[in-house]
Amino acid sequence: MGGFLLEVCRRYPDNPALVFDDPLRDGKTRRWTYGDLERHARQVARALIAAGVERGEHVATIMANRPEAVAAYFGAALAGAVIVPLSTFATRRELATLLHAADPVVVLLQSSMGSRNFAADITDIHDESAETNPKLREVAVIGPEHYDLDPWDAFLARGDEVPESAIDEIVRATHPIDTALIMFSSGTTATPKGVVHHHQAPTLQFWVQAELFGRHERTRMWTALPMFWTAGMNTAMGATFAAGGCWVMQEGFDPGAALALMQRERVTEPYPLPHQARALAEHPDWDKTDLSSLQCVFGKSVFAKHPSVTGDPHWQMPVGWGMSETCAFISAYPSTSSRELMKTSLGTLLPGNQLKVVDPDTGNTLAAGVEGEFLIKGPTLMQHYLGKAVEDCFDDDGWFHTGDVGYVDGDGGVHWSGRRDEVIKTAGTLVSPAEIEVALRAYPPVQLARVLGVPDERLGHVAVLCVELRDGATETAADVQGFLRERIAAYKVPKRVEFFATGEIPLTASRTKVRDDELRALLDARATVGEQQ
């Protein structure tokens, strides 16, 4: 990763790399070129070396999207350390758990974000359980000074005595399969798993995804997706840098501020989550915002419908399949593919990757078109899970059992059905919650949908559709079921639909996934009330 940074910064030294309106500096706009980015990353690397960080030791970050987070990410790599980005969405209790698992020697953080005070959180966590992080010896904070934490500038200044040559020596001695990165998956029912990656995994994704998305030096990409997710790290940051483009950063998603940024910075490619795109289109400033600079928009996206947007008719949003354990895509169709092709599957395997579909009960390999569990190998596959031996993560032949269910068609197209532990077997047939939930994204009255399997004496399990409607919507269960019958097989349409008030379905702190255990408890409570009545 350090070599990647040095390469792109030497290719594009004067190109704009980052734009950021900094809440910790009263909203001041900060602009870094690639030359600035290299200089700041080297400063972080020298400071880490001065702090005694040795090759392979862990450096954790608690930062949202901001220039220093990028410098810390690559600075740790330049110093030979393993970077561990921690979620800014984590509660203080969750953060304590993540820190214990990450076992860092240094933590780099921003003092606050919105109502969160990370400086206070990290101080309290360390005071309450110093024995659980025995290796931690340095905490540096960006923003107002806090307690005994090192101010960012003082932390960087201590690296002034470290020669630049020390960094170059480390980079030359680093091998692509050395450990570089630990990412925690955003689980909904259990403690997140630490996924350990070598340098090759993210850097290969950077180069490949730059090609998939058709990025170039004139790309100006906006996103608020955080760097501690593979989409934010690889698809947003890394793939933009690989092409010499500019990342227009937003610390936390705010639709009004995002629209203003896109207009002011002449953004060419927006990269939001689906619910963020809807929020942008529903904002009062939507119609009056000049988005004529947008080129990378697709078909039915909200941006393609904006009155000022024409876009590039030859560009389509890439589709693909992957997971945290593969550091993102292992199958995909590039942006130059036709819309018709992209509707057929989640792409074909990217070079170097292997996928085998097996019967989850017998382990037998299945023929094309037959649904089973995905087993994978590939150049961006993780080394192992944090705290687990390699042999406990892969089978005897080196295959990783993903837990994902789907099939590969006769043309090599990958079709994903859902998670093995989420696919619902009802009356002897398999129902994928993901298929139902995706279908409902095209139904405007539905704001949020989640399908769970609940035990049933007669059928084994039944699919229950949990729905939050948009304000003012009055749709009934029959309306929702009727919409689904036109799009999926009749046997897959849930017989039971439960409606919830806005905000009643429990979400993770990032508000991107449903907390299934808590939702299941709500369903159980409703069933109990029904039985009593």
C-alpha positions as CSV (number, residue, x, y, z in Angstrom):
1,M,0.0,0.0,0.0
2,G,2.9,2.3,0.7
3,G,4.3,1.5,-2.8
4,F,0.9,2.2,-4.3
5,L,0.8,5.7,-2.7
6,L,4.3,6.6,-3.8
7,E,3.6,5.5,-7.3
8,V,0.4,7.5,-7.8
9,C,1.7,10.6,-6.1
10,R,4.7,10.6,-8.4
11,R,2.5,10.1,-11.4
12,Y,0.1,12.9,-10.5
13,P,2.0,15.3,-8.1
14,D,0.0,18.4,-9.0
15,N,-3.4,16.8,-9.5
16,P,-6.1,17.6,-6.9
17,A,-6.5,14.5,-4.6
18,L,-8.8,15.5,-1.8
19,V,-11.3,18.3,-1.1
20,F,-12.8,18.6,2.4
21,D,-14.9,21.1,4.3
22,D,-13.5,20.6,7.8
23,P,-16.0,20.8,10.7
24,L,-13.1,20.9,13.1
25,R,-11.9,24.1,11.4
26,D,-15.2,25.9,11.3
27,G,-16.0,24.4,7.9
28,K,-12.8,25.7,6.2
29,T,-12.3,24.1,2.8
30,R,-9.0,22.1,2.6
31,R,-7.5,21.0,-0.7
32,W,-4.6,18.5,-1.0
33,T,-2.8,17.6,-4.2
34,Y,-1.2,14.2,-4.6
35,G,2.1,15.9,-3.6
36,D,0.5,17.1,-0.4
37,L,-0.9,13.7,0.2
38,E,2.5,12.1,0.0
39,R,4.1,14.7,2.2
40,H,1.4,14.3,4.9
41,A,1.5,10.4,4.7
42,R,5.3,10.5,5.1
43,Q,4.9,12.8,8.1
44,V,2.6,10.2,9.8
45,A,5.0,7.4,8.9
46,R,8.0,9.2,10.4
47,A,6.0,10.0,13.5
48,L,5.0,6.4,14.0
49,I,8.6,5.3,13.6
50,A,9.6,7.9,16.2
51,A,7.0,6.5,18.5
52,G,8.7,3.1,18.2
53,V,6.2,1.4,16.0
54,E,7.8,-1.7,14.5
55,R,6.9,-3.7,11.4
56,G,3.7,-5.7,11.8
57,E,2.4,-3.8,14.8
58,H,-1.1,-2.5,14.7
59,V,-2.1,1.2,14.3
60,A,-5.8,1.9,14.8
61,T,-7.7,4.9,13.5
62,I,-11.0,6.4,14.7
63,M,-11.6,8.9,12.0
64,A,-14.4,9.7,9.6
65,N,-13.6,10.8,6.0
66,R,-11.0,13.5,6.3
67,P,-7.5,14.1,4.8
68,E,-5.7,13.0,8.0
69,A,-7.5,9.7,7.8
70,V,-6.1,9.1,4.4
71,A,-2.6,10.2,5.5
72,A,-2.9,7.8,8.5
73,Y,-4.0,4.9,6.4
74,F,-1.1,5.1,4.0
75,G,1.3,6.5,6.6
76,A,0.9,3.3,8.7
77,A,1.7,1.3,5.6
78,L,4.8,3.4,4.8
79,A,6.0,2.7,8.4
80,G,5.5,-1.0,8.0
81,A,2.6,-1.2,10.4
82,V,-0.8,-2.8,10.0
83,I,-3.6,-0.3,9.7
84,V,-6.9,-1.0,11.6
85,P,-9.7,1.5,10.7
86,L,-12.3,1.4,13.4
87,S,-15.9,2.4,12.8
88,T,-17.0,5.9,13.9
89,F,-20.5,4.5,14.1
90,A,-19.5,2.2,17.0
91,T,-20.9,3.0,20.4
92,R,-18.5,3.5,23.2
93,R,-19.0,-0.1,24.4
94,E,-18.6,-1.4,20.9
95,L,-15.5,0.7,20.5
96,A,-14.0,-0.8,23.6
97,T,-14.6,-4.3,22.2
98,L,-13.0,-3.3,18.8
99,L,-10.0,-1.8,20.5
100,H,-9.4,-4.9,22.6
101,A,-9.6,-7.1,19.5
102,A,-7.4,-4.7,17.4
103,D,-4.7,-4.6,20.1
104,P,-3.0,-1.5,18.7
105,V,0.2,0.1,19.9
106,V,-1.0,3.5,18.6
107,V,-4.4,5.0,18.1
108,L,-4.9,8.0,15.8
109,L,-8.3,9.7,16.1
110,Q,-10.3,12.9,15.6
111,S,-11.5,14.6,18.7
112,S,-15.2,14.6,17.8
113,M,-17.8,14.1,15.1
114,G,-21.2,15.6,15.5
115,S,-22.4,14.7,19.0
116,R,-19.7,12.0,19.4
117,N,-16.6,12.8,21.5
118,F,-14.1,10.2,20.5
119,A,-11.3,11.8,22.6
120,A,-13.5,11.4,25.8
121,D,-14.5,7.9,24.7
122,I,-10.9,6.7,24.2
123,T,-9.8,8.3,27.5
124,D,-12.6,6.6,29.4
125,I,-12.1,3.3,27.8
126,H,-8.4,3.3,28.6
127,D,-9.0,4.4,32.2
128,E,-11.6,1.8,32.7
129,S,-9.8,-1.1,31.2
130,A,-6.1,-0.3,30.6
131,E,-5.2,-3.9,31.2
132,T,-7.2,-5.0,28.1
133,N,-5.0,-2.9,25.8
134,P,-1.5,-3.5,27.3
135,K,0.4,-2.6,24.1
136,L,-1.2,0.8,23.7
137,R,1.4,3.5,24.3
138,E,0.4,6.4,22.1
139,V,-2.9,8.2,21.3
140,A,-2.8,11.3,19.0
141,V,-5.8,13.4,18.4
142,I,-6.9,15.9,15.7
143,G,-8.8,18.8,17.0
144,P,-9.1,20.5,20.4
145,E,-6.6,19.2,23.0
146,H,-8.1,16.7,25.3
147,Y,-6.9,15.3,28.6
148,D,-3.5,13.6,28.2
149,L,-3.8,12.8,24.5
150,D,-1.1,14.0,22.2
151,P,-2.1,16.9,19.9
152,W,-1.8,15.9,16.2
153,D,0.8,18.5,15.4
154,A,3.0,17.6,18.4
155,F,2.7,13.9,17.4
156,L,3.8,14.7,13.8
157,A,6.7,17.0,15.0
158,R,8.3,14.1,16.8
159,G,9.0,12.5,13.5
160,D,11.1,15.3,12.2
161,E,14.3,13.6,13.3
162,V,13.5,10.4,11.4
163,P,15.1,10.5,7.9
164,E,13.0,10.1,4.8
165,S,15.3,7.3,3.7
166,A,14.0,5.2,6.6
167,I,10.5,5.1,4.9
168,D,11.9,4.2,1.5
169,E,13.9,1.3,3.1
170,I,10.7,0.0,4.7
171,V,8.8,0.2,1.4
172,R,11.5,-1.7,-0.4
173,A,11.6,-4.4,2.2
174,T,7.8,-4.8,2.2
175,H,6.3,-7.8,0.3
176,P,2.8,-7.8,-1.3
177,I,1.8,-10.7,0.9
178,D,2.9,-9.1,4.2
179,T,0.0,-8.3,6.5
180,A,-1.2,-4.7,5.9
181,L,-4.8,-4.3,6.9
182,I,-7.5,-5.5,9.4
183,M,-11.1,-4.6,8.6
184,F,-14.0,-5.3,10.9
185,S,-17.1,-6.6,9.2
186,S,-20.3,-4.8,10.0
187,G,-22.3,-7.7,11.5
188,T,-25.9,-7.4,12.6
189,T,-26.3,-10.2,15.1
190,A,-22.8,-10.8,16.5
191,T,-19.5,-9.2,17.3
192,P,-17.9,-8.0,14.1
193,K,-15.1,-10.2,12.8
194,G,-11.7,-8.9,12.1
195,V,-10.6,-9.7,8.5
196,V,-6.9,-9.8,8.0
197,H,-5.5,-8.8,4.6
198,H,-2.1,-8.6,3.0
199,H,-1.0,-5.6,0.9
200,Q,-2.0,-7.2,-2.3
201,A,-5.7,-7.4,-1.5
202,P,-6.6,-3.7,-1.3
203,T,-4.0,-2.5,-3.8
204,L,-5.1,-4.9,-6.5
205,Q,-8.7,-3.8,-5.8
206,F,-7.6,-0.2,-6.2
207,W,-6.3,-0.8,-9.7
208,V,-9.0,-3.2,-10.8
209,Q,-11.9,-1.0,-9.6
210,A,-10.4,2.1,-11.3
211,E,-10.8,0.1,-14.5
212,L,-14.2,-1.2,-13.7
213,F,-15.6,2.3,-12.9
214,G,-13.8,4.0,-15.8
215,R,-12.0,6.5,-13.6
216,H,-9.4,8.9,-15.0
217,E,-7.5,12.1,-14.0
218,R,-10.6,14.3,-14.6
219,T,-12.8,12.2,-12.3
220,R,-14.2,14.1,-9.3
221,M,-15.9,11.6,-7.2
222,W,-18.2,12.5,-4.2
223,T,-19.1,10.0,-1.5
224,A,-19.8,10.0,2.2
225,L,-19.1,6.2,2.5
226,P,-16.5,5.8,5.2
227,M,-13.0,4.3,4.7
228,F,-13.6,1.5,7.3
229,W,-15.9,-0.1,4.8
230,T,-14.5,-1.9,1.7
231,A,-16.7,0.3,-0.5
232,G,-15.3,3.5,1.0
233,M,-11.7,2.3,1.1
234,N,-11.5,0.5,-2.3
235,T,-14.2,1.8,-4.6
236,A,-14.2,5.4,-3.4
237,M,-10.7,6.2,-2.2
238,G,-8.3,3.7,-3.7
239,A,-9.9,3.4,-7.2
240,T,-10.0,7.2,-7.5
241,F,-6.3,7.6,-6.5
242,A,-5.3,4.8,-8.9
243,A,-6.7,6.9,-11.7
244,G,-5.3,10.2,-10.5
245,G,-8.8,11.6,-9.8
246,C,-10.1,13.7,-6.9
247,W,-12.2,12.6,-3.9
248,V,-14.7,15.2,-2.8
249,M,-15.0,14.1,0.8
250,Q,-17.9,14.4,3.2
251,E,-17.5,13.4,6.8
252,G,-21.0,12.3,7.4
253,F,-23.9,12.2,5.0
254,D,-26.0,15.3,4.9
255,P,-28.1,15.7,1.7
256,G,-28.2,19.5,1.6
257,A,-24.4,19.8,2.1
258,A,-23.8,17.0,-0.4
259,L,-25.8,18.8,-3.1
260,A,-23.9,22.0,-2.4
261,L,-20.6,20.2,-2.6
262,M,-21.5,18.5,-5.9
263,Q,-22.4,21.8,-7.4
264,R,-19.5,23.8,-6.1
265,E,-16.8,21.1,-6.8
266,R,-18.2,20.1,-10.2
267,V,-18.5,16.5,-9.3
268,T,-18.5,14.1,-12.2
269,E,-19.3,10.8,-10.3
270,P,-21.6,10.6,-7.3
271,Y,-21.3,7.4,-5.2
272,P,-24.1,7.1,-2.6
273,L,-25.9,4.3,-1.0
274,P,-29.5,3.8,-2.3
275,H,-31.1,5.4,0.7
276,Q,-28.7,8.4,0.4
277,A,-29.7,8.8,-3.2
278,R,-33.3,8.9,-2.3
279,A,-32.6,11.5,0.4
280,L,-30.8,13.7,-2.1
281,A,-33.8,13.5,-4.5
282,E,-36.2,14.4,-1.7
283,H,-34.3,17.4,-0.5
284,P,-35.8,20.8,-1.1
285,D,-32.7,22.0,-2.9
286,W,-32.7,19.1,-5.4
287,D,-34.3,20.7,-8.4
288,K,-32.4,24.0,-8.1
289,T,-29.0,22.5,-7.7
290,D,-26.8,22.6,-10.8
291,L,-25.6,19.0,-11.3
292,S,-24.7,19.4,-15.0
293,S,-21.1,18.3,-14.3
294,L,-22.3,14.8,-13.4
295,Q,-21.3,12.3,-16.1
296,C,-21.2,8.9,-14.4
297,V,-24.9,8.3,-13.8
298,F,-26.9,5.4,-14.9
299,G,-30.3,4.4,-16.3
300,K,-32.9,4.7,-13.6
301,S,-30.8,6.4,-10.9
302,V,-32.2,9.5,-9.3
303,F,-29.4,11.5,-10.9
304,A,-30.3,10.5,-14.4
305,K,-33.7,12.0,-13.8
306,H,-32.4,15.4,-12.6
307,P,-33.3,18.3,-14.9
308,S,-29.7,19.5,-15.3
309,V,-28.1,16.1,-15.9
310,T,-27.4,14.6,-19.3
311,G,-24.6,12.2,-18.3
312,D,-22.5,9.8,-20.3
313,P,-24.8,7.4,-22.2
314,H,-21.9,4.8,-22.5
315,W,-21.4,4.6,-18.7
316,Q,-23.2,2.2,-16.4
317,M,-22.8,1.6,-12.7
318,P,-20.7,-1.6,-12.4
319,V,-22.4,-4.5,-10.8
320,G,-20.5,-7.3,-9.0
321,W,-20.3,-9.7,-6.0
322,G,-17.8,-9.8,-3.2
323,M,-17.5,-9.5,0.6
324,S,-15.2,-8.2,3.3
325,E,-13.2,-11.4,3.1
326,T,-12.3,-10.8,-0.5
327,C,-11.7,-7.0,0.1
328,A,-14.6,-6.3,-2.4
329,F,-15.3,-7.6,-5.9
330,I,-14.4,-11.0,-7.2
331,S,-17.0,-10.9,-10.0
332,A,-18.1,-7.9,-11.9
333,Y,-19.2,-6.2,-15.1
334,P,-17.4,-3.0,-16.0
335,S,-19.0,0.4,-16.6
336,T,-18.7,-0.1,-20.3
337,S,-21.1,-3.1,-20.3
338,S,-24.6,-2.8,-21.6
339,R,-27.6,-2.4,-19.3
340,E,-29.0,-5.6,-20.8
341,L,-25.9,-7.6,-19.9
342,M,-25.8,-6.2,-16.4
343,K,-29.3,-7.4,-15.8
344,T,-28.4,-11.0,-16.4
345,S,-26.0,-11.6,-13.4
346,L,-23.5,-10.1,-11.0
347,G,-20.7,-10.4,-13.6
348,T,-18.1,-13.0,-14.4
349,L,-15.1,-13.8,-12.3
350,L,-12.3,-11.2,-12.3
351,P,-8.8,-12.5,-13.2
352,G,-7.2,-14.9,-10.8
353,N,-10.3,-15.7,-8.9
354,Q,-11.9,-19.1,-8.6
355,L,-15.5,-20.0,-7.5
356,K,-17.0,-23.4,-6.8
357,V,-20.6,-24.1,-6.0
358,V,-21.2,-27.1,-3.7
359,D,-24.0,-28.8,-2.0
360,P,-23.7,-27.5,1.6
361,D,-24.8,-30.8,3.0
362,T,-22.6,-33.2,1.0
363,G,-19.8,-30.9,-0.3
364,N,-20.3,-32.2,-3.8
365,T,-19.6,-29.8,-6.6
366,L,-22.7,-28.7,-8.5
367,A,-23.4,-28.2,-12.2
368,A,-23.9,-24.8,-13.8
369,G,-27.3,-23.4,-13.0
370,V,-27.7,-25.4,-9.7
371,E,-27.9,-23.4,-6.5
372,G,-25.5,-24.1,-3.7
373,E,-22.9,-22.6,-1.4
374,F,-20.1,-20.5,-2.9
375,L,-16.5,-21.6,-2.2
376,I,-13.8,-19.2,-3.3
377,K,-10.1,-18.7,-3.8
378,G,-8.3,-15.6,-5.2
379,P,-5.6,-13.0,-5.0
380,T,-7.6,-10.6,-2.7
381,L,-8.9,-13.3,-0.4
382,M,-8.1,-12.7,3.3
383,Q,-5.2,-14.3,5.1
384,H,-7.4,-15.3,8.0
385,Y,-9.8,-14.0,10.7
386,L,-8.2,-12.1,13.5
387,G,-7.7,-14.4,16.4
388,K,-8.1,-17.6,14.3
389,A,-5.6,-19.9,12.8
390,V,-5.4,-20.1,9.0
391,E,-6.5,-23.8,9.1
392,D,-9.6,-22.8,10.9
393,C,-10.6,-20.4,8.2
394,F,-10.2,-22.5,5.1
395,D,-10.8,-26.2,4.2
396,D,-8.0,-28.7,3.5
397,D,-7.8,-27.6,-0.1
398,G,-7.6,-23.9,0.7
399,W,-11.2,-23.0,-0.3
400,F,-13.0,-20.4,1.8
401,H,-16.6,-21.4,2.5
402,T,-18.4,-18.1,2.2
403,G,-21.8,-19.0,3.6
404,D,-23.3,-17.3,0.5
405,V,-25.8,-19.2,-1.7
406,G,-26.2,-18.9,-5.4
407,Y,-25.3,-20.4,-8.8
408,V,-23.1,-19.8,-11.9
409,D,-24.9,-19.9,-15.2
410,G,-23.6,-21.5,-18.4
411,D,-21.9,-18.2,-19.5
412,G,-20.0,-17.8,-16.3
413,G,-22.3,-15.2,-14.8
414,V,-22.5,-15.2,-11.0
415,H,-25.9,-15.2,-9.4
416,W,-26.2,-14.5,-5.6
417,S,-29.3,-15.6,-3.7
418,G,-28.4,-14.7,-0.2
419,R,-26.7,-15.9,2.9
420,R,-26.9,-19.6,3.7
421,D,-28.0,-18.9,7.3
422,E,-30.6,-16.4,6.0
423,V,-32.1,-18.4,3.2
424,I,-35.5,-19.6,4.4
425,K,-36.6,-23.2,3.8
426,T,-40.4,-23.2,3.8
427,A,-42.5,-26.2,2.8
428,G,-39.4,-27.8,1.2
429,T,-38.5,-24.7,-1.0
430,L,-35.8,-22.1,-0.6
431,V,-36.7,-18.4,-0.3
432,S,-34.1,-15.7,-0.4
433,P,-34.8,-12.6,1.8
434,A,-32.4,-10.6,-0.3
435,E,-34.4,-11.2,-3.5
436,I,-37.6,-9.9,-1.9
437,E,-35.9,-6.9,-0.3
438,V,-34.2,-5.9,-3.6
439,A,-37.5,-6.2,-5.5
440,L,-39.2,-3.8,-3.0
441,R,-36.6,-1.1,-3.7
442,A,-38.6,-0.4,-6.8
443,Y,-41.9,0.1,-4.8
444,P,-42.0,3.8,-3.8
445,P,-44.4,3.4,-0.8
446,V,-41.9,1.1,1.0
447,Q,-39.2,3.0,2.9
448,L,-37.5,0.0,4.6
449,A,-38.1,-3.8,4.2
450,R,-36.5,-6.8,5.9
451,V,-37.5,-10.5,5.6
452,L,-37.0,-12.9,8.4
453,G,-37.7,-16.6,8.7
454,V,-39.7,-17.6,11.8
455,P,-40.5,-21.2,12.9
456,D,-43.8,-22.7,11.8
457,E,-45.2,-26.1,13.0
458,R,-46.6,-27.0,9.6
459,L,-44.1,-25.6,7.1
460,G,-40.9,-25.6,9.2
461,H,-40.3,-21.9,8.6
462,V,-42.2,-19.1,7.0
463,A,-41.0,-15.8,5.6
464,V,-42.2,-12.7,7.4
465,L,-41.9,-9.4,5.6
466,C,-41.3,-6.4,8.0
467,V,-42.1,-3.1,6.4
468,E,-41.8,0.6,7.2
469,L,-43.9,2.8,4.8
470,R,-43.0,6.3,3.8
471,D,-44.9,9.1,5.4
472,G,-48.4,9.3,4.1
473,A,-48.4,5.9,2.4
474,T,-51.5,3.7,3.2
475,E,-50.6,0.5,1.4
476,T,-51.9,-2.8,2.8
477,A,-50.4,-6.2,3.0
478,A,-52.3,-7.2,-0.1
479,D,-50.9,-4.2,-2.0
480,V,-47.3,-5.1,-1.1
481,Q,-47.9,-8.8,-1.9
482,G,-49.5,-7.9,-5.2
483,F,-46.5,-5.8,-6.2
484,L,-44.2,-8.7,-5.4
485,R,-46.2,-11.3,-7.4
486,E,-45.5,-9.4,-10.5
487,R,-41.8,-9.6,-9.9
488,I,-40.9,-12.8,-8.1
489,A,-42.3,-16.4,-8.1
490,A,-45.6,-16.7,-6.2
491,Y,-44.2,-19.2,-3.7
492,K,-41.6,-16.6,-2.6
493,V,-44.1,-13.9,-1.7
494,P,-44.4,-13.7,2.1
495,K,-47.8,-14.7,3.4
496,R,-47.3,-12.6,6.5
497,V,-46.5,-8.8,6.3
498,E,-45.9,-6.8,9.5
499,F,-46.0,-3.0,9.3
500,F,-43.9,-0.9,11.6
501,A,-43.8,2.8,12.3
502,T,-41.0,4.9,10.9
503,G,-37.9,4.3,13.0
504,E,-39.4,1.3,14.7
505,I,-37.3,-1.4,12.9
506,P,-34.0,-1.5,14.8
507,L,-30.9,-0.5,12.7
508,T,-27.2,-0.7,13.3
509,A,-25.4,2.5,14.4
510,S,-24.5,3.2,10.7
511,R,-28.3,2.9,9.8
512,T,-27.4,0.6,6.8
513,K,-28.4,-2.8,8.2
514,V,-31.2,-4.1,10.3
515,R,-30.5,-5.6,13.7
516,D,-32.1,-9.0,13.1
517,D,-32.1,-10.2,16.7
518,E,-33.9,-7.1,17.9
519,L,-36.4,-7.2,15.0
520,R,-37.0,-10.9,15.7
521,A,-37.8,-10.1,19.4
522,L,-40.3,-7.5,18.2
523,L,-42.0,-10.1,16.0
524,D,-42.0,-12.6,18.9
525,A,-43.6,-10.0,21.1
526,R,-46.3,-9.3,18.5
527,A,-47.0,-13.0,18.2
528,T,-47.3,-13.4,22.0
529,V,-49.8,-10.5,22.2
530,G,-51.8,-12.1,19.4
531,E,-51.9,-15.5,21.2
532,Q,-53.0,-13.8,24.4
533,Q,-55.8,-12.0,22.6
